[in-house]
Amino acid sequence: MNLTKEELTLLNSKVGLHTLFKNKKVSIPKVLEEVKYIHDLKKNQEELIKLQNWVIKGNKKVVILFEGRDAAGKGGAIRRITEYINPRHFKIVALNIPTSDERNQWFFQRYINQLPKPGEIVFFDRSWYNRAVVEPVNNFCTDREYEVFMSQVNSFEEMLIQSDTYLIKFYFSISKKEQAKRFRDIKNSPLKRWKMSSVDEKAQALWNEYTLYKEKMFEVTNTEHAPWKIIDANKKPSARLKAIEHILASIPY
């Protein structure tokens, strides 16, 4: 095969040579794809450091939501985004099931308690949008609670933005076939089995119900002030790059 000068440079790099010789069976196109991903990822991670420095110096506040079906790759994307930035100035929020006190307070209150201080970025690995999809599908909330949430969420997000907070909303989208494949991989891995919850176990059977509520969520909450960024997440590397590139393009660092 004929390689461009750029491709030869990538293959001859330290990462390229390591990738080329780590497997017995060598596929140049696959090696190039992996090396290019690593190269682009590192370049974007350097920009994320610059973005975070801008946030810190300017006392800016950033909230980034990661939503999507189970096994869509939200956590993996967050790990790549936060891999090299300063851990003292960001936090990852993945809230557990609400306590009895939290169930009786205003729904948004426990999320408000996690919002960023000036100079901080907060990543929500699932967010208040649990109430838009996961909770109604699994009967974790009443119809009334769902309707109240849907009537309040746009105003809540508008207030966030008006208080000088940058808000980015990601939805990682995967196919039913890809989700089934990832579930099999998780179950077959001793290191990943803990990821499977009772909710995950029902996700395939409830696929259509999730779709229905997801589409309603987009219809109501894809606003001009807080639009959704839908990421095709069937391929994890490209999904991670697209997410980082969108963050870099959305915040004027």
Summary of the structure (lengths in Angstrom):
residues: 253
radius of gyration: 20.0
end to end distance: 41.1
largest distance: 65.1
contacts: 715
relative contact order: 0.16
helix: 57%
strand: 13%
